[in-house]
Amino acid sequence: MRHGKKFAHLGRKTPHRKYMLANMACSLIEHKSINTTVAKAKALKRYIEPLITKSKNDSTHNRRIVFSYLKNKYAVTELFRDISVKIGDRPGGYTRIIKLGNRLGDNASMAMIELVDYNTVYNTGDSKKKTRRRRKSTKKSESVQVEEAAPVVEEAAPVVEEAAPVVEEAAPVVEEAAPVVEEAAPVVEEAAPVVEEAAPVVEEAAPVVEETSTNDSSENKEIETKSEDSDKKETDS
């Protein structure tokens, strides 16, 4: 039974497991990210992060402690010279585990473990320190807000002044349209004489009607006389 055994044995004896983790830690320090199984990645995370914390204080004592775990002087030099400077402001959590799926051969779950500060995909900008701010008294905050709101009203005033010339420019457009109506008036005056000239034509036509009426009356009289003469002749006969 596994009572009291809180760390992963990884199917290996203690000496084999220690050297394996030391080699994986050296590879992670050199390449900044490695691919392995999820169980080994979690075990490596617990193994290397205390060593990275030791590297923040560069002393002979700390170098010897880290060397007793890694057993590689080049990895120790890289850790204390470059990595400790890069992660100096980070209070723990130096590594990240990203799962990659299952391996084809034995279907083991794979993962990638990397140093957080050396990932260029996630860390696009410079990390800034987060500072806590306490709320100030409400009276001071209200006075500051009122003072900041005043310049906004003053800046809005010139906008209204700039809009005024636009209305003044529109006025000449109406004045130019007035002469157009005045030019159209003489056209109506010229049309009046045309009506006056047509009046005499009607007057001249009147005598014609009178002449025709006189001619008709004379013809009627002649016809009547002829009819009377014919009647007299008939009576005489």
C-alpha positions as CSV (number, residue, x, y, z in Angstrom):
1,M,0.0,0.0,0.0
2,R,1.2,3.6,-0.8
3,H,0.4,5.2,2.5
4,G,2.7,8.2,3.2
5,K,4.3,8.1,-0.3
6,K,3.4,11.6,-1.7
7,F,5.9,11.8,-4.6
8,A,5.9,10.0,-7.9
9,H,8.2,7.0,-8.0
10,L,8.1,7.0,-11.9
11,G,8.7,3.2,-11.9
12,R,12.4,3.6,-10.9
13,K,14.5,3.2,-7.9
14,T,15.7,6.2,-5.9
15,P,19.2,6.6,-7.4
16,H,17.9,6.1,-11.0
17,R,15.1,8.6,-10.4
18,K,17.4,11.3,-8.9
19,Y,19.9,11.1,-11.9
20,M,17.0,11.1,-14.3
21,L,15.5,14.3,-12.8
22,A,19.0,15.9,-12.7
23,N,19.5,15.2,-16.4
24,M,16.1,16.5,-17.3
25,A,16.7,19.7,-15.2
26,C,20.0,20.3,-17.0
27,S,18.3,19.8,-20.4
28,L,15.5,22.3,-19.4
29,I,18.1,24.9,-18.3
30,E,20.0,24.5,-21.6
31,H,17.1,24.3,-24.1
32,K,14.5,26.3,-22.0
33,S,11.7,23.7,-22.9
34,I,11.5,20.0,-23.3
35,N,8.9,17.4,-24.2
36,T,8.2,14.5,-21.8
37,T,5.3,12.6,-20.2
38,V,2.9,14.5,-17.9
39,A,4.0,12.5,-14.8
40,K,7.7,13.3,-15.4
41,A,6.9,16.9,-16.1
42,K,5.1,17.3,-12.8
43,A,8.0,15.6,-10.9
44,L,10.5,17.9,-12.7
45,K,8.5,21.0,-11.8
46,R,8.8,20.1,-8.1
47,Y,12.5,19.3,-8.5
48,I,13.8,22.4,-10.4
49,E,11.8,25.3,-9.0
50,P,13.5,25.3,-5.6
51,L,16.9,25.3,-7.4
52,I,15.8,28.4,-9.4
53,T,14.8,30.1,-6.2
54,K,18.3,29.4,-4.8
55,S,19.9,31.0,-8.0
56,K,18.4,34.4,-7.1
57,N,21.0,34.8,-4.4
58,D,24.3,34.3,-6.1
59,S,26.7,33.0,-3.5
60,T,29.2,30.2,-3.2
61,H,27.1,28.3,-0.8
62,N,24.0,28.4,-3.0
63,R,26.1,27.3,-6.1
64,R,27.4,24.3,-4.2
65,I,23.9,23.3,-3.1
66,V,22.6,23.5,-6.7
67,F,25.6,21.7,-8.0
68,S,24.9,18.8,-5.6
69,Y,21.5,18.3,-7.3
70,L,22.4,19.0,-11.0
71,K,26.0,17.6,-11.0
72,N,26.8,19.7,-14.1
73,K,28.9,22.9,-13.7
74,Y,27.8,24.3,-17.1
75,A,24.1,24.1,-16.1
76,V,24.9,25.7,-12.8
77,T,26.7,28.6,-14.5
78,E,23.9,29.1,-17.0
79,L,21.4,29.1,-14.1
80,F,23.1,31.7,-12.0
81,R,24.4,33.9,-14.8
82,D,21.4,34.2,-17.2
83,I,18.2,32.6,-15.9
84,S,18.4,34.1,-12.4
85,V,18.6,37.6,-14.0
86,K,15.6,36.9,-16.3
87,I,13.3,35.6,-13.6
88,G,14.5,37.9,-10.8
89,D,11.2,39.7,-10.4
90,R,9.0,36.6,-10.5
91,P,7.9,35.3,-7.1
92,G,7.7,31.6,-7.9
93,G,5.9,29.7,-10.7
94,Y,9.0,29.6,-13.0
95,T,7.8,26.7,-15.2
96,R,4.7,26.0,-17.3
97,I,3.3,22.6,-18.3
98,I,1.3,22.4,-21.6
99,K,-0.4,19.0,-22.5
100,L,0.2,17.8,-26.0
101,G,-2.0,14.7,-26.3
102,N,-1.2,11.0,-26.2
103,R,1.9,9.3,-27.6
104,L,1.3,6.9,-30.6
105,G,3.3,3.9,-29.2
106,D,2.0,3.3,-25.7
107,N,-0.7,6.1,-25.6
108,A,1.0,7.9,-22.8
109,S,-0.1,11.4,-22.2
110,M,2.6,13.9,-23.3
111,A,3.4,17.4,-22.2
112,M,5.8,20.2,-22.8
113,I,7.5,21.9,-19.8
114,E,9.1,25.3,-20.3
115,L,10.5,28.3,-18.5
116,V,7.8,30.9,-18.4
117,D,10.0,34.0,-19.1
118,Y,11.6,32.4,-22.2
119,N,8.3,31.9,-24.1
120,T,8.0,34.6,-26.8
121,V,4.4,33.5,-27.7
122,Y,2.7,34.3,-24.4
123,N,5.0,37.1,-23.3
124,T,4.5,39.6,-26.0
125,G,5.0,42.7,-23.8
126,D,7.1,43.6,-20.9
127,S,5.8,42.4,-17.6
128,K,4.9,45.3,-15.2
129,K,4.7,45.1,-11.5
130,K,1.2,45.1,-10.1
131,T,0.7,47.6,-7.3
132,R,-2.2,47.8,-4.9
133,R,-3.9,51.1,-4.6
134,R,-6.1,52.2,-1.7
135,R,-9.2,54.3,-2.2
136,K,-8.8,57.9,-1.2
137,S,-11.4,60.0,0.6
138,T,-14.6,60.7,-1.4
139,K,-14.4,64.5,-0.9
140,K,-11.0,64.8,-2.5
141,S,-12.1,62.5,-5.4
142,E,-15.2,64.6,-6.0
143,S,-13.3,67.9,-6.1
144,V,-10.8,66.4,-8.5
145,Q,-13.6,65.2,-10.8
146,V,-15.3,68.7,-10.8
147,E,-12.0,70.4,-11.6
148,E,-11.4,68.0,-14.5
149,A,-14.9,68.4,-15.8
150,A,-14.5,72.3,-16.1
151,P,-11.9,72.4,-18.9
152,V,-14.1,70.1,-20.9
153,V,-16.9,72.7,-21.1
154,E,-14.4,75.4,-22.0
155,E,-13.0,73.3,-24.9
156,A,-16.5,72.7,-26.2
157,A,-17.2,76.5,-26.6
158,P,-15.0,77.1,-29.7
159,V,-16.9,74.4,-31.5
160,V,-20.0,76.5,-31.4
161,E,-18.1,79.6,-32.6
162,E,-16.7,77.8,-35.6
163,A,-20.3,76.7,-36.6
164,A,-21.5,80.4,-36.9
165,P,-19.7,81.3,-40.1
166,V,-21.4,78.4,-41.8
167,V,-24.8,80.1,-41.5
168,E,-23.3,83.4,-42.8
169,E,-22.0,81.8,-45.9
170,A,-25.4,80.3,-46.7
171,A,-27.1,83.8,-46.8
172,P,-25.6,85.0,-50.2
173,V,-27.1,81.9,-51.8
174,V,-30.6,83.3,-51.2
175,E,-29.7,86.8,-52.5
176,E,-28.4,85.4,-55.8
177,A,-31.7,83.6,-56.3
178,A,-33.7,86.9,-56.2
179,P,-32.5,88.3,-59.6
180,V,-33.8,85.2,-61.3
181,V,-37.4,86.1,-60.4
182,E,-36.9,89.7,-61.6
183,E,-35.7,88.6,-65.0
184,A,-38.8,86.4,-65.4
185,A,-41.1,89.5,-65.0
186,P,-40.4,91.2,-68.5
187,V,-41.4,88.0,-70.2
188,V,-45.0,88.5,-68.9
189,E,-45.0,92.1,-70.0
190,E,-44.0,91.2,-73.6
191,A,-46.8,88.7,-73.9
192,A,-49.4,91.5,-73.2
193,P,-49.2,93.3,-76.6
194,V,-49.9,90.0,-78.3
195,V,-53.4,90.0,-76.8
196,E,-54.0,93.6,-77.9
197,E,-53.1,92.9,-81.5
198,A,-55.6,90.0,-81.6
199,A,-58.5,92.3,-80.7
200,P,-58.6,94.2,-84.0
201,V,-59.0,91.0,-85.8
202,V,-62.2,90.3,-84.1
203,E,-63.5,93.9,-84.9
204,E,-62.7,93.4,-88.6
205,A,-64.6,90.2,-88.7
206,A,-67.8,92.0,-87.4
207,P,-68.5,93.9,-90.7
208,V,-68.3,90.7,-92.6
209,V,-71.1,89.3,-90.5
210,E,-73.1,92.5,-91.1
211,E,-72.6,92.4,-94.8
212,T,-73.7,88.8,-95.0
213,S,-76.8,89.7,-93.0
214,T,-77.6,92.5,-95.4
215,N,-77.1,90.3,-98.4
216,D,-79.4,87.6,-96.9
217,S,-82.1,90.2,-96.2
218,S,-81.9,91.6,-99.8
219,E,-82.1,88.1,-101.2
220,N,-85.1,87.3,-99.0
221,K,-86.9,90.5,-100.2
222,E,-86.3,89.6,-103.8
223,I,-87.6,86.1,-103.2
224,E,-90.7,87.6,-101.6
225,T,-91.3,90.0,-104.4
226,K,-91.0,87.2,-106.9
227,S,-93.4,85.1,-105.0
228,E,-95.9,88.0,-104.8
229,D,-95.6,88.6,-108.5
230,S,-96.2,84.9,-109.2
231,D,-99.3,84.9,-107.0
232,K,-100.7,88.0,-108.8
233,K,-100.2,86.4,-112.1
234,E,-102.0,83.3,-110.9
235,T,-104.9,85.3,-109.6
236,D,-105.2,87.3,-112.9
237,S,-105.2,84.1,-114.9
